[in-house]
Amino acid sequence: MAASLVRLKVTLDHVEPMVRRRVVGPWRIRLSRLHEVLQAAMGWTDAHLHEFEIGGKTYATLHPEDDPEREGIYERRVRLDRVATTGDHFSYLYDFGDSWQHRVVVERVESLH
């Protein structure tokens, strides 16, 4: 399989002025690693819980000791290329108390060859 890069546009919702980043990374990135990339790109410190919502499903690092009722799919087992395609958009929520909601758009996927 040829290696590919994905370009994502990340926008922090409901803030003025607009906060937007573009990130490029491996198309086969695991959602747990994408979380780390988004943390760095947005300047967050990974001090709070987070989750992705993609195609009506929730993906997260599930910690039963933090919230035993929380449901979702363990993000470490899921690659972005398996749940999204070019043109798709999904949400990334960071800090459930402050609810920093991000909109992530898959802008482009390019082969390295």
C-alpha positions, 0 to 999 in steps of 0.5 A, spaced: 500 500 500 502 506 498 503 511 503 499 517 503 498 524 507 492 527 509 491 535 510 486 537 515 483 543 517 481 544 524 477 550 526 475 551 534 468 553 534 464 559 537 470 563 539 472 570 536 476 571 533 476 565 529 482 560 530 484 555 525 489 550 523 491 546 518 495 540 519 498 534 515 500 527 517 500 520 515 493 518 512 493 512 516 494 515 523 491 512 529 485 517 532 489 517 539 495 519 535 491 525 531 489 527 538 496 528 540 497 532 533 491 536 535 493 538 542 500 541 539 497 544 533 491 548 538 496 549 544 492 545 548 496 541 554 492 534 554 490 536 561 482 534 560 478 528 557 477 528 549 473 525 544 472 524 536 465 524 533 465 521 526 460 518 522 455 518 528 460 514 533 464 516 538 471 515 539 475 516 545 481 514 550 476 510 555 477 511 562 472 507 566 475 510 573 474 517 570 467 515 568 464 508 568 458 510 564 462 513 558 461 509 552 465 509 545 470 506 541 477 505 544 481 510 539 487 507 539 484 501 535 482 506 530 485 509 524 483 515 520 483 512 513 478 507 516 473 512 518 473 518 514 474 520 507 476 526 503 471 532 504 468 529 510 468 533 517 468 530 524 468 533 531 473 533 536 471 535 543 476 537 548 475 539 555 468 536 557 467 542 562 469 548 558 467 544 551 472 546 546 469 544 540 473 543 534 470 542 527 475 537 523 475 537 515 479 532 511 481 537 505 486 532 501 489 526 501 495 525 497 500 519 495 507 520 496 509 517 490 
